[in-house]
Amino acid sequence: MKAALLSASFGGGHRQAARALRAALEAEGGCDCVEADYLRFIPAWEREPVTLTYAFWLRYWPAAYRWFYHWSNRPSEPKLIAETFSKAGLAGVIRFLGRTRPDAVVASYATVAAVAHRARRTSGQAFLNTLVVTDFRAHRHWARPEADLIFAAFPETAEDLVHHGVDPERVRVTGIPILPAFSALPDRSALRRRLGFDERPVVLLTSGGAGAYRSYERVLRVLLSLELPMQLVTFNPHHNGTHEEERGRMRWIRTGLRDDFPEWMGAADWIVGKAGGLTASEALALGVPMVVFDPIPGQEEGNAQFLEERGAAVWIRQGRELRSRLARLIPDEARRAEMAAAARALGRPDAAQAIARALLQAEAR
């Protein structure tokens, strides 16, 4: 099978999902896979205003993005916006697919499924057109009728897609694909020994796949101010090497983005940060509870609410509560164990393999 994996460099989640699927497809069937960033196919004059506006909204005006997210999540969205889904970057996608001649296009970004379908109709090229939803709740933009198959994280995600008009026969509930490393780790105690952690709780502050967590510095200041025995691990894409220091009863370990990140997550007691679909799926697979603060409006708020309702996360909505609630949660071993069990029950460490097998079966028909 030859597969074209098309993601988008909005954050890191779409690309991480594509990487996970590539690994699974190659392991399952010796797939000849090629990856590409869909945004590269859109001319700069058309791409830059969208990406810059998105970045501006998330950093400086999140309320505007929240409004747009909910406003566009309805059938009455103007046709002009909906039509954009099937045209942006079309010429570049046609050229790419003409060069690669895939048996299947696997998109981890909603727009790609619409553009790939139009490219298929325009060029006459035949391929399986599929879409992987990387959020726990599906916005209407994920409900692409052009996709032959859509892979959803949970039954509730699938229900959202069907509510938005997708044929239920085209939906598969698989989980969000994560790298195989997350399902091949030693147990937590072995990981803690390997990484040199002591008995104090291990708290990971994540910055998101692209290192773009808006409240990273604010949360870091609060964590550093806590007078708790704990081991705080921070990841910064601009940080070289690993440095650690003892600050009172706290041990602070600072490091950059790491290839062995799954091991650090597997050794953790708590993950603190926003609620990206990939990071949250990794945490669920490892049974690590999350503390969410200031998630991206719209999709990550949906993820946070989903996790909180099922007991796998705590969503702190008010900044004035951040310090007091972290101070109570981090040392609470009973609460941590309860939330860890809830997280593990939701986890789908085999999601990438399930999608790979479904793709290979569909392509073989």
Secondary structure, DSSP 8 states (H G I E B T S, - for coil): -EEEEEE--SSSHHHHHHHHHHHHHHHHH--EEEEEEGGGGS-HHHHHHHHHHHHHHHHH-HHHHHHHHHHHSSTTS-HHHHHHTTTTTHHHHHHHHHHH--SEEEESSHHHHHHHHHHHHHH----EEEEE--SSS--GGG--TT-SEEEESSHHHHHHHHHTT--GGGEEE------GGGGS---HHHHHHHHT--SS-EEEE--TTTT--TTHHHHHHHHHH--S-EEEEEE-TT--SEEEEEETTEEEEEE---TTHHHHHHT-SEEEE---HHHHHHHHHHT--EEEES--TTHHHHHHHHHHHTTSEEEE--GGGHHHHHHHHTT-HHHHHHHHHHHHHH--TTHHHHHHHHHHHHHH-
